[in-house]
């Protein structure tokens, strides 16, 4: 197998793998709060304490994956164009 065909096969497998992850689980953990929904703070004694709600995920702890966001946008555009 030539290196070009190997690279194409690897790229296709990564693409289909990410598409299947987006289809099976469209939401992932928020990167800012790591899925907690709030930032962890420490008090004066160094003990962990709950902080304010995360602004990025609005306290839910989940975010929509980029691939799913693109799929939703493309589907919405297609539906708007065929009406």
PDB file of N, CA, C and O in Angstrom, chain B, residues numbered from 101:
ATOM      1  N   UNK B 101       0.857  -1.180   0.000  1.00  0.00           N
ATOM      2  CA  UNK B 101       0.000   0.000   0.000  1.00  0.00           C
ATOM      3  C   UNK B 101       0.902   1.241   0.000  1.00  0.00           C
ATOM      4  O   UNK B 101       1.816   1.362   0.816  1.00  0.00           O
ATOM      5  N   UNK B 102       0.631   2.135  -0.908  1.00  0.00           N
ATOM      6  CA  UNK B 102       1.450   3.336  -1.001  1.00  0.00           C
ATOM      7  C   UNK B 102       1.144   4.273   0.168  1.00  0.00           C
ATOM      8  O   UNK B 102       0.066   4.194   0.758  1.00  0.00           O
ATOM      9  N   UNK B 103       2.071   5.147   0.501  1.00  0.00           N
ATOM     10  CA  UNK B 103       1.847   6.072   1.618  1.00  0.00           C
ATOM     11  C   UNK B 103       0.653   7.005   1.409  1.00  0.00           C
ATOM     12  O   UNK B 103      -0.009   7.390   2.373  1.00  0.00           O
ATOM     13  N   UNK B 104       0.379   7.367   0.163  1.00  0.00           N
ATOM     14  CA  UNK B 104      -0.756   8.261  -0.102  1.00  0.00           C
ATOM     15  C   UNK B 104      -2.075   7.543   0.187  1.00  0.00           C
ATOM     16  O   UNK B 104      -2.970   8.113   0.811  1.00  0.00           O
ATOM     17  N   UNK B 105      -2.192   6.292  -0.265  1.00  0.00           N
ATOM     18  CA  UNK B 105      -3.403   5.529   0.022  1.00  0.00           C
ATOM     19  C   UNK B 105      -3.556   5.262   1.510  1.00  0.00           C
ATOM     20  O   UNK B 105      -4.670   5.268   2.032  1.00  0.00           O
ATOM     21  N   UNK B 106      -2.449   5.030   2.191  1.00  0.00           N
ATOM     22  CA  UNK B 106      -2.493   4.816   3.637  1.00  0.00           C
ATOM     23  C   UNK B 106      -2.964   6.083   4.360  1.00  0.00           C
ATOM     24  O   UNK B 106      -3.749   6.013   5.306  1.00  0.00           O
ATOM     25  N   UNK B 107      -2.473   7.244   3.904  1.00  0.00           N
ATOM     26  CA  UNK B 107      -2.883   8.515   4.512  1.00  0.00           C
ATOM     27  C   UNK B 107      -4.371   8.777   4.263  1.00  0.00           C
ATOM     28  O   UNK B 107      -5.078   9.246   5.155  1.00  0.00           O
ATOM     29  N   UNK B 108      -4.839   8.477   3.061  1.00  0.00           N
ATOM     30  CA  UNK B 108      -6.255   8.675   2.737  1.00  0.00           C
ATOM     31  C   UNK B 108      -7.123   7.747   3.581  1.00  0.00           C
ATOM     32  O   UNK B 108      -8.157   8.163   4.104  1.00  0.00           O
ATOM     33  N   UNK B 109      -6.705   6.495   3.713  1.00  0.00           N
ATOM     34  CA  UNK B 109      -7.465   5.541   4.517  1.00  0.00           C
ATOM     35  C   UNK B 109      -7.492   5.961   5.987  1.00  0.00           C
ATOM     36  O   UNK B 109      -8.526   5.841   6.644  1.00  0.00           O
ATOM     37  N   UNK B 110      -6.384   6.443   6.499  1.00  0.00           N
ATOM     38  CA  UNK B 110      -6.323   6.908   7.883  1.00  0.00           C
ATOM     39  C   UNK B 110      -7.214   8.125   8.090  1.00  0.00           C
ATOM     40  O   UNK B 110      -7.924   8.217   9.091  1.00  0.00           O
ATOM     41  N   UNK B 111      -7.175   9.057   7.146  1.00  0.00           N
ATOM     42  CA  UNK B 111      -8.011  10.254   7.239  1.00  0.00           C
ATOM     43  C   UNK B 111      -9.500   9.905   7.185  1.00  0.00           C
ATOM     44  O   UNK B 111     -10.298  10.470   7.932  1.00  0.00           O
ATOM     45  N   UNK B 112      -9.868   8.987   6.311  1.00  0.00           N
ATOM     46  CA  UNK B 112     -11.263   8.560   6.228  1.00  0.00           C
ATOM     47  C   UNK B 112     -11.713   7.842   7.503  1.00  0.00           C
ATOM     48  O   UNK B 112     -12.837   8.042   7.963  1.00  0.00           O
ATOM     49  N   UNK B 113     -10.851   7.019   8.069  1.00  0.00           N
ATOM     50  CA  UNK B 113     -11.236   6.315   9.296  1.00  0.00           C
ATOM     51  C   UNK B 113     -11.389   7.279  10.463  1.00  0.00           C
ATOM     52  O   UNK B 113     -12.294   7.111  11.282  1.00  0.00           O
ATOM     53  N   UNK B 114     -10.527   8.283  10.558  1.00  0.00           N
ATOM     54  CA  UNK B 114     -10.654   9.288  11.614  1.00  0.00           C
ATOM     55  C   UNK B 114     -11.929  10.100  11.418  1.00  0.00           C
ATOM     56  O   UNK B 114     -12.630  10.385  12.389  1.00  0.00           O
ATOM     57  N   UNK B 115     -12.240  10.476  10.189  1.00  0.00           N
ATOM     58  CA  UNK B 115     -13.437  11.260   9.897  1.00  0.00           C
ATOM     59  C   UNK B 115     -14.701  10.479  10.231  1.00  0.00           C
ATOM     60  O   UNK B 115     -15.604  11.004  10.883  1.00  0.00           O
ATOM     61  N   UNK B 116     -14.770   9.218   9.785  1.00  0.00           N
ATOM     62  CA  UNK B 116     -15.955   8.406  10.080  1.00  0.00           C
ATOM     63  C   UNK B 116     -16.055   8.082  11.561  1.00  0.00           C
ATOM     64  O   UNK B 116     -17.157   7.974  12.097  1.00  0.00           O
ATOM     65  N   UNK B 117     -14.928   7.928  12.223  1.00  0.00           N
ATOM     66  CA  UNK B 117     -14.943   7.692  13.664  1.00  0.00           C
ATOM     67  C   UNK B 117     -15.498   8.890  14.422  1.00  0.00           C
ATOM     68  O   UNK B 117     -16.310   8.731  15.334  1.00  0.00           O
ATOM     69  N   UNK B 118     -15.058  10.098  14.045  1.00  0.00           N
ATOM     70  CA  UNK B 118     -15.567  11.297  14.709  1.00  0.00           C
ATOM     71  C   UNK B 118     -17.048  11.513  14.390  1.00  0.00           C
ATOM     72  O   UNK B 118     -17.812  11.949  15.251  1.00  0.00           O
ATOM     73  N   UNK B 119     -17.447  11.211  13.172  1.00  0.00           N
ATOM     74  CA  UNK B 119     -18.863  11.339  12.811  1.00  0.00           C
ATOM     75  C   UNK B 119     -19.717  10.370  13.616  1.00  0.00           C
ATOM     76  O   UNK B 119     -20.827  10.714  14.021  1.00  0.00           O
ATOM     77  N   UNK B 120     -19.218   9.174  13.852  1.00  0.00           N
ATOM     78  CA  UNK B 120     -19.987   8.223  14.657  1.00  0.00           C
ATOM     79  C   UNK B 120     -20.046   8.648  16.119  1.00  0.00           C
ATOM     80  O   UNK B 120     -21.061   8.427  16.779  1.00  0.00           O
ATOM     81  N   UNK B 121     -18.985   9.251  16.637  1.00  0.00           N
ATOM     82  CA  UNK B 121     -19.014   9.776  18.016  1.00  0.00           C
ATOM     83  C   UNK B 121     -20.022  10.913  18.114  1.00  0.00           C
ATOM     84  O   UNK B 121     -20.771  10.990  19.087  1.00  0.00           O
ATOM     85  N   UNK B 122     -20.052  11.791  17.127  1.00  0.00           N
ATOM     86  CA  UNK B 122     -21.003  12.907  17.135  1.00  0.00           C
ATOM     87  C   UNK B 122     -22.442  12.414  17.018  1.00  0.00           C
ATOM     88  O   UNK B 122     -23.351  13.009  17.598  1.00  0.00           O
ATOM     89  N   UNK B 123     -22.653  11.331  16.273  1.00  0.00           N
ATOM     90  CA  UNK B 123     -24.007  10.794  16.141  1.00  0.00           C
ATOM     91  C   UNK B 123     -24.443  10.077  17.416  1.00  0.00           C
ATOM     92  O   UNK B 123     -25.599  10.192  17.823  1.00  0.00           O
ATOM     93  N   UNK B 124     -23.537   9.342  18.045  1.00  0.00           N
ATOM     94  CA  UNK B 124     -23.886   8.581  19.243  1.00  0.00           C
ATOM     95  C   UNK B 124     -23.988   9.470  20.479  1.00  0.00           C
ATOM     96  O   UNK B 124     -24.877   9.285  21.310  1.00  0.00           O
ATOM     97  N   UNK B 125     -23.078  10.434  20.598  1.00  0.00           N
ATOM     98  CA  UNK B 125     -23.057  11.306  21.773  1.00  0.00           C
ATOM     99  C   UNK B 125     -22.836  12.743  21.307  1.00  0.00           C
ATOM    100  O   UNK B 125     -21.691  13.189  21.233  1.00  0.00           O
ATOM    101  N   UNK B 126     -23.906  13.479  20.992  1.00  0.00           N
ATOM    102  CA  UNK B 126     -23.730  14.821  20.432  1.00  0.00           C
ATOM    103  C   UNK B 126     -23.208  15.850  21.427  1.00  0.00           C
ATOM    104  O   UNK B 126     -22.750  16.918  21.022  1.00  0.00           O
ATOM    105  N   UNK B 127     -23.268  15.551  22.709  1.00  0.00           N
ATOM    106  CA  UNK B 127     -22.798  16.498  23.710  1.00  0.00           C
ATOM    107  C   UNK B 127     -21.570  15.945  24.418  1.00  0.00           C
ATOM    108  O   UNK B 127     -21.496  14.754  24.723  1.00  0.00           O
ATOM    109  N   UNK B 128     -20.612  16.821  24.672  1.00  0.00           N
ATOM    110  CA  UNK B 128     -19.413  16.465  25.419  1.00  0.00           C
ATOM    111  C   UNK B 128     -19.300  17.353  26.637  1.00  0.00           C
ATOM    112  O   UNK B 128     -20.082  18.290  26.802  1.00  0.00           O
ATOM    113  N   UNK B 129     -18.336  17.068  27.492  1.00  0.00           N
ATOM    114  CA  UNK B 129     -18.132  17.893  28.671  1.00  0.00           C
ATOM    115  C   UNK B 129     -17.614  19.273  28.279  1.00  0.00           C
ATOM    116  O   UNK B 129     -16.862  19.419  27.316  1.00  0.00           O
ATOM    117  N   UNK B 130     -18.025  20.268  29.032  1.00  0.00           N
ATOM    118  CA  UNK B 130     -17.547  21.628  28.804  1.00  0.00           C
ATOM    119  C   UNK B 130     -16.050  21.666  29.082  1.00  0.00           C
ATOM    120  O   UNK B 130     -15.587  21.094  30.068  1.00  0.00           O
ATOM    121  N   UNK B 131     -15.293  22.336  28.219  1.00  0.00           N
ATOM    122  CA  UNK B 131     -13.852  22.378  28.382  1.00  0.00           C
ATOM    123  C   UNK B 131     -13.409  23.344  29.469  1.00  0.00           C
ATOM    124  O   UNK B 131     -12.314  23.206  30.016  1.00  0.00           O
ATOM    125  N   UNK B 132     -14.238  24.304  29.781  1.00  0.00           N
ATOM    126  CA  UNK B 132     -13.854  25.285  30.783  1.00  0.00           C
ATOM    127  C   UNK B 132     -14.066  24.768  32.204  1.00  0.00           C
ATOM    128  O   UNK B 132     -13.185  24.907  33.052  1.00  0.00           O
ATOM    129  N   UNK B 133     -15.223  24.174  32.468  1.00  0.00           N
ATOM    130  CA  UNK B 133     -15.534  23.693  33.822  1.00  0.00           C
ATOM    131  C   UNK B 133     -15.365  22.185  33.956  1.00  0.00           C
ATOM    132  O   UNK B 133     -15.595  21.635  35.033  1.00  0.00           O
ATOM    133  N   UNK B 134     -14.964  21.505  32.880  1.00  0.00           N
ATOM    134  CA  UNK B 134     -14.735  20.060  32.849  1.00  0.00           C
ATOM    135  C   UNK B 134     -15.975  19.247  33.209  1.00  0.00           C
ATOM    136  O   UNK B 134     -15.860  18.157  33.769  1.00  0.00           O
ATOM    137  N   UNK B 135     -17.154  19.768  32.894  1.00  0.00           N
ATOM    138  CA  UNK B 135     -18.382  19.036  33.103  1.00  0.00           C
ATOM    139  C   UNK B 135     -19.041  19.250  34.450  1.00  0.00           C
ATOM    140  O   UNK B 135     -20.109  18.691  34.698  1.00  0.00           O
ATOM    141  N   UNK B 136     -18.439  20.045  35.336  1.00  0.00           N
ATOM    142  CA  UNK B 136     -19.042  20.309  36.639  1.00  0.00           C
ATOM    143  C   UNK B 136     -20.210  21.277  36.542  1.00  0.00           C
ATOM    144  O   UNK B 136     -21.189  21.144  37.276  1.00  0.00           O
ATOM    145  N   UNK B 137     -20.118  22.241  35.652  1.00  0.00           N
ATOM    146  CA  UNK B 137     -21.150  23.278  35.550  1.00  0.00           C
ATOM    147  C   UNK B 137     -20.771  24.518  36.331  1.00  0.00           C
ATOM    148  O   UNK B 137     -21.486  25.519  36.301  1.00  0.00           O
ATOM    149  N   UNK B 138     -19.653  24.458  37.028  1.00  0.00           N
ATOM    150  CA  UNK B 138     -19.164  25.593  37.794  1.00  0.00           C
ATOM    151  C   UNK B 138     -17.657  25.465  37.937  1.00  0.00           C
ATOM    152  O   UNK B 138     -17.103  24.374  37.808  1.00  0.00           O
ATOM    153  N   UNK B 139     -17.005  26.572  38.202  1.00  0.00           N
ATOM    154  CA  UNK B 139     -15.575  26.576  38.426  1.00  0.00           C
ATOM    155  C   UNK B 139     -15.289  26.194  39.870  1.00  0.00           C
ATOM    156  O   UNK B 139     -15.980  26.655  40.779  1.00  0.00           O
ATOM    157  N   UNK B 140     -14.299  25.373  40.088  1.00  0.00           N
ATOM    158  CA  UNK B 140     -13.896  25.026  41.452  1.00  0.00           C
ATOM    159  C   UNK B 140     -12.976  26.118  41.978  1.00  0.00           C
ATOM    160  O   UNK B 140     -12.047  26.551  41.296  1.00  0.00           O
ATOM    161  N   UNK B 141     -13.246  26.549  43.188  1.00  0.00           N
ATOM    162  CA  UNK B 141     -12.400  27.524  43.866  1.00  0.00           C
ATOM    163  C   UNK B 141     -11.898  26.908  45.158  1.00  0.00           C
ATOM    164  O   UNK B 141     -12.362  25.841  45.559  1.00  0.00           O
ATOM    165  N   UNK B 142     -10.980  27.552  45.797  1.00  0.00           N
ATOM    166  CA  UNK B 142     -10.525  27.113  47.107  1.00  0.00           C
ATOM    167  C   UNK B 142     -10.737  28.245  48.096  1.00  0.00           C
ATOM    168  O   UNK B 142     -10.613  29.422  47.757  1.00  0.00           O
ATOM    169  N   UNK B 143     -11.062  27.865  49.328  1.00  0.00           N
ATOM    170  CA  UNK B 143     -11.210  28.891  50.352  1.00  0.00           C
ATOM    171  C   UNK B 143      -9.832  29.211  50.939  1.00  0.00           C
ATOM    172  O   UNK B 143      -8.815  28.741  50.429  1.00  0.00           O
ATOM    173  N   UNK B 144      -9.800  29.992  51.987  1.00  0.00           N
ATOM    174  CA  UNK B 144      -8.522  30.416  52.561  1.00  0.00           C
ATOM    175  C   UNK B 144      -7.704  29.260  53.116  1.00  0.00           C
ATOM    176  O   UNK B 144      -6.477  29.335  53.183  1.00  0.00           O
ATOM    177  N   UNK B 145      -8.378  28.204  53.510  1.00  0.00           N
ATOM    178  CA  UNK B 145      -7.669  27.057  54.071  1.00  0.00           C
ATOM    179  C   UNK B 145      -7.240  26.061  52.991  1.00  0.00           C
ATOM    180  O   UNK B 145      -6.583  25.065  53.298  1.00  0.00           O
ATOM    181  N   UNK B 146      -7.599  26.315  51.747  1.00  0.00           N
ATOM    182  CA  UNK B 146      -7.199  25.455  50.640  1.00  0.00           C
ATOM    183  C   UNK B 146      -8.181  24.354  50.329  1.00  0.00           C
ATOM    184  O   UNK B 146      -7.884  23.490  49.503  1.00  0.00           O
ATOM    185  N   UNK B 147      -9.339  24.352  50.958  1.00  0.00           N
ATOM    186  CA  UNK B 147     -10.352  23.332  50.690  1.00  0.00           C
ATOM    187  C   UNK B 147     -11.122  23.701  49.418  1.00  0.00           C
ATOM    188  O   UNK B 147     -11.392  24.877  49.172  1.00  0.00           O
ATOM    189  N   UNK B 148     -11.473  22.691  48.608  1.00  0.00           N
ATOM    190  CA  UNK B 148     -12.246  22.999  47.390  1.00  0.00           C
ATOM    191  C   UNK B 148     -13.633  23.530  47.737  1.00  0.00           C
ATOM    192  O   UNK B 148     -14.268  23.094  48.697  1.00  0.00           O
ATOM    193  N   UNK B 149     -14.073  24.471  46.938  1.00  0.00           N
ATOM    194  CA  UNK B 149     -15.344  25.140  47.178  1.00  0.00           C
ATOM    195  C   UNK B 149     -16.026  25.370  45.833  1.00  0.00           C
ATOM    196  O   UNK B 149     -15.356  25.569  44.820  1.00  0.00           O
ATOM    197  N   UNK B 150     -17.345  25.341  45.826  1.00  0.00           N
ATOM    198  CA  UNK B 150     -18.085  25.569  44.587  1.00  0.00           C
ATOM    199  C   UNK B 150     -18.015  27.047  44.233  1.00  0.00           C
ATOM    200  O   UNK B 150     -18.232  27.914  45.079  1.00  0.00           O
ATOM    201  N   UNK B 151     -17.707  27.321  42.965  1.00  0.00           N
ATOM    202  CA  UNK B 151     -17.644  28.699  42.496  1.00  0.00           C
ATOM    203  C   UNK B 151     -18.917  29.096  41.775  1.00  0.00           C
ATOM    204  O   UNK B 151     -19.971  28.491  41.973  1.00  0.00           O
ATOM    205  N   UNK B 152     -18.814  30.104  40.948  1.00  0.00           N
ATOM    206  CA  UNK B 152     -19.960  30.583  40.165  1.00  0.00           C
ATOM    207  C   UNK B 152     -20.253  29.626  39.019  1.00  0.00           C
ATOM    208  O   UNK B 152     -19.401  28.830  38.626  1.00  0.00           O
ATOM    209  N   UNK B 153     -21.469  29.714  38.489  1.00  0.00           N
ATOM    210  CA  UNK B 153     -21.840  28.914  37.324  1.00  0.00           C
ATOM    211  C   UNK B 153     -20.949  29.273  36.150  1.00  0.00           C
ATOM    212  O   UNK B 153     -20.530  30.420  35.993  1.00  0.00           O
ATOM    213  N   UNK B 154     -20.669  28.278  35.334  1.00  0.00           N
ATOM    214  CA  UNK B 154     -19.824  28.463  34.156  1.00  0.00           C
ATOM    215  C   UNK B 154     -20.579  29.302  33.132  1.00  0.00           C
ATOM    216  O   UNK B 154     -21.748  29.042  32.851  1.00  0.00           O
ATOM    217  N   UNK B 155     -19.914  30.300  32.580  1.00  0.00           N
ATOM    218  CA  UNK B 155     -20.559  31.158  31.585  1.00  0.00           C
ATOM    219  C   UNK B 155     -20.625  30.494  30.219  1.00  0.00           C
ATOM    220  O   UNK B 155     -21.539  30.771  29.443  1.00  0.00           O
ATOM    221  N   UNK B 156     -19.674  29.626  29.914  1.00  0.00           N
ATOM    222  CA  UNK B 156     -19.649  28.997  28.603  1.00  0.00           C
ATOM    223  C   UNK B 156     -20.802  28.018  28.419  1.00  0.00           C
ATOM    224  O   UNK B 156     -21.456  28.017  27.376  1.00  0.00           O
ATOM    225  N   UNK B 157     -21.057  27.175  29.439  1.00  0.00           N
ATOM    226  CA  UNK B 157     -22.123  26.167  29.315  1.00  0.00           C
ATOM    227  C   UNK B 157     -23.368  26.544  30.117  1.00  0.00           C
ATOM    228  O   UNK B 157     -24.328  25.774  30.162  1.00  0.00           O
ATOM    229  N   UNK B 158     -23.363  27.700  30.739  1.00  0.00           N
ATOM    230  CA  UNK B 158     -24.491  28.213  31.521  1.00  0.00           C
ATOM    231  C   UNK B 158     -24.881  27.268  32.664  1.00  0.00           C
ATOM    232  O   UNK B 158     -26.060  27.148  33.000  1.00  0.00           O
ATOM    233  N   UNK B 159     -23.893  26.606  33.253  1.00  0.00           N
ATOM    234  CA  UNK B 159     -24.120  25.764  34.412  1.00  0.00           C
ATOM    235  C   UNK B 159     -24.589  24.364  34.107  1.00  0.00           C
ATOM    236  O   UNK B 159     -24.887  23.613  35.035  1.00  0.00           O
ATOM    237  N   UNK B 160     -24.669  23.969  32.820  1.00  0.00           N
ATOM    238  CA  UNK B 160     -25.131  22.626  32.470  1.00  0.00           C
ATOM    239  C   UNK B 160     -23.999  21.607  32.506  1.00  0.00           C
ATOM    240  O   UNK B 160     -24.229  20.430  32.786  1.00  0.00           O
ATOM    241  N   UNK B 161     -22.784  22.052  32.223  1.00  0.00           N
ATOM    242  CA  UNK B 161     -21.646  21.145  32.203  1.00  0.00           C
ATOM    243  C   UNK B 161     -21.454  20.436  30.881  1.00  0.00           C
ATOM    244  O   UNK B 161     -20.495  19.680  30.723  1.00  0.00           O
ATOM    245  N   UNK B 162     -22.336  20.660  29.932  1.00  0.00           N
ATOM    246  CA  UNK B 162     -22.243  20.006  28.626  1.00  0.00           C
ATOM    247  C   UNK B 162     -22.146  21.042  27.525  1.00  0.00           C
ATOM    248  O   UNK B 162     -22.621  22.169  27.672  1.00  0.00           O
ATOM    249  N   UNK B 163     -21.529  20.654  26.424  1.00  0.00           N
ATOM    250  CA  UNK B 163     -21.433  21.509  25.246  1.00  0.00           C
ATOM    251  C   UNK B 163     -21.725  20.647  24.030  1.00  0.00           C
ATOM    252  O   UNK B 163     -21.571  19.427  24.081  1.00  0.00           O
ATOM    253  N   UNK B 164     -22.139  21.265  22.950  1.00  0.00           N
ATOM    254  CA  UNK B 164     -22.401  20.519  21.725  1.00  0.00           C
ATOM    255  C   UNK B 164     -21.080  20.377  20.970  1.00  0.00           C
ATOM    256  O   UNK B 164     -20.305  21.329  20.876  1.00  0.00           O
ATOM    257  N   UNK B 165     -20.837  19.206  20.446  1.00  0.00           N
ATOM    258  CA  UNK B 165     -19.591  18.949  19.719  1.00  0.00           C
ATOM    259  C   UNK B 165     -19.588  19.729  18.404  1.00  0.00           C
ATOM    260  O   UNK B 165     -20.644  20.042  17.854  1.00  0.00           O
ATOM    261  N   UNK B 166     -18.401  20.036  17.914  1.00  0.00           N
ATOM    262  CA  UNK B 166     -18.250  20.842  16.702  1.00  0.00           C
ATOM    263  C   UNK B 166     -18.869  20.124  15.499  1.00  0.00           C
ATOM    264  O   UNK B 166     -19.560  20.747  14.692  1.00  0.00           O
ATOM    265  N   UNK B 167     -18.626  18.827  15.380  1.00  0.00           N
ATOM    266  CA  UNK B 167     -19.179  18.074  14.257  1.00  0.00           C
ATOM    267  C   UNK B 167     -20.695  18.049  14.275  1.00  0.00           C
ATOM    268  O   UNK B 167     -21.327  18.151  13.224  1.00  0.00           O
ATOM    269  N   UNK B 168     -21.284  17.916  15.445  1.00  0.00           N
ATOM    270  CA  UNK B 168     -22.743  17.924  15.549  1.00  0.00           C
ATOM    271  C   UNK B 168     -23.297  19.307  15.256  1.00  0.00           C
ATOM    272  O   UNK B 168     -24.355  19.436  14.639  1.00  0.00           O
ATOM    273  N   UNK B 169     -22.588  20.350  15.696  1.00  0.00           N
ATOM    274  CA  UNK B 169     -23.016  21.720  15.419  1.00  0.00           C
ATOM    275  C   UNK B 169     -23.023  21.970  13.915  1.00  0.00           C
ATOM    276  O   UNK B 169     -23.959  22.573  13.391  1.00  0.00           O
ATOM    277  N   UNK B 170     -21.982  21.508  13.217  1.00  0.00           N
ATOM    278  CA  UNK B 170     -21.927  21.672  11.761  1.00  0.00           C
ATOM    279  C   UNK B 170     -23.032  20.876  11.073  1.00  0.00           C
ATOM    280  O   UNK B 170     -23.637  21.361  10.117  1.00  0.00           O
ATOM    281  N   UNK B 171     -23.300  19.662  11.546  1.00  0.00           N
ATOM    282  CA  UNK B 171     -24.383  18.851  10.976  1.00  0.00           C
ATOM    283  C   UNK B 171     -25.728  19.540  11.178  1.00  0.00           C
ATOM    284  O   UNK B 171     -26.527  19.620  10.244  1.00  0.00           O
ATOM    285  N   UNK B 172     -25.988  20.039  12.383  1.00  0.00           N
ATOM    286  CA  UNK B 172     -27.251  20.733  12.646  1.00  0.00           C
ATOM    287  C   UNK B 172     -27.393  21.961  11.762  1.00  0.00           C
ATOM    288  O   UNK B 172     -28.479  22.219  11.242  1.00  0.00           O
ATOM    289  N   UNK B 173     -26.323  22.720  11.580  1.00  0.00           N
ATOM    290  CA  UNK B 173     -26.355  23.920  10.747  1.00  0.00           C
ATOM    291  C   UNK B 173     -26.634  23.565   9.292  1.00  0.00           C
ATOM    292  O   UNK B 173     -27.438  24.228   8.637  1.00  0.00           O
ATOM    293  N   UNK B 174     -25.976  22.519   8.778  1.00  0.00           N
ATOM    294  CA  UNK B 174     -26.198  22.099   7.392  1.00  0.00           C
ATOM    295  C   UNK B 174     -27.625  21.599   7.191  1.00  0.00           C
ATOM    296  O   UNK B 174     -28.246  21.899   6.172  1.00  0.00           O
ATOM    297  N   UNK B 175     -28.148  20.844   8.148  1.00  0.00           N
ATOM    298  CA  UNK B 175     -29.516  20.340   8.048  1.00  0.00           C
ATOM    299  C   UNK B 175     -30.517  21.483   8.069  1.00  0.00           C
ATOM    300  O   UNK B 175     -31.484  21.473   7.308  1.00  0.00           O
ATOM    301  N   UNK B 176     -30.298  22.457   8.924  1.00  0.00           N
ATOM    302  CA  UNK B 176     -31.194  23.612   9.021  1.00  0.00           C
ATOM    303  C   UNK B 176     -31.166  24.422   7.723  1.00  0.00           C
ATOM    304  O   UNK B 176     -32.210  24.883   7.261  1.00  0.00           O
ATOM    305  N   UNK B 177     -29.989  24.598   7.136  1.00  0.00           N
ATOM    306  CA  UNK B 177     -29.879  25.327   5.873  1.00  0.00           C
ATOM    307  C   UNK B 177     -30.562  24.574   4.742  1.00  0.00           C
ATOM    308  O   UNK B 177     -31.238  25.184   3.915  1.00  0.00           O
ATOM    309  N   UNK B 178     -30.394  23.252   4.694  1.00  0.00           N
ATOM    310  CA  UNK B 178     -31.032  22.450   3.659  1.00  0.00           C
ATOM    311  C   UNK B 178     -32.557  22.517   3.772  1.00  0.00           C
ATOM    312  O   UNK B 178     -33.257  22.686   2.774  1.00  0.00           O
ATOM    313  N   UNK B 179     -33.054  22.383   4.991  1.00  0.00           N
ATOM    314  CA  UNK B 179     -34.504  22.448   5.191  1.00  0.00           C
ATOM    315  C   UNK B 179     -35.078  23.809   4.825  1.00  0.00           C
ATOM    316  O   UNK B 179     -36.178  23.895   4.278  1.00  0.00           O
ATOM    317  N   UNK B 180     -34.337  24.873   5.125  1.00  0.00           N
ATOM    318  CA  UNK B 180     -34.820  26.214   4.791  1.00  0.00           C
ATOM    319  C   UNK B 180     -34.811  26.442   3.276  1.00  0.00           C
ATOM    320  O   UNK B 180     -35.631  27.198   2.756  1.00  0.00           O
ATOM    321  N   UNK B 181     -33.878  25.783   2.565  1.00  0.00           N
ATOM    322  CA  UNK B 181     -33.791  25.965   1.129  1.00  0.00           C
ATOM    323  C   UNK B 181     -34.792  25.141   0.348  1.00  0.00           C
ATOM    324  O   UNK B 181     -35.091  25.481  -0.796  1.00  0.00           O
ATOM    325  N   UNK B 182     -35.320  24.073   0.920  1.00  0.00           N
ATOM    326  CA  UNK B 182     -36.239  23.216   0.181  1.00  0.00           C
ATOM    327  C   UNK B 182     -37.701  23.515   0.479  1.00  0.00           C
ATOM    328  O   UNK B 182     -38.585  22.859  -0.072  1.00  0.00           O
ATOM    329  N   UNK B 183     -37.966  24.469   1.317  1.00  0.00           N
ATOM    330  CA  UNK B 183     -39.351  24.803   1.627  1.00  0.00           C
ATOM    331  C   UNK B 183     -39.964  25.708   0.600  1.00  0.00           C
ATOM    332  O   UNK B 183     -41.131  26.080   0.723  1.00  0.00           O
TER     333      UNK B 183
END
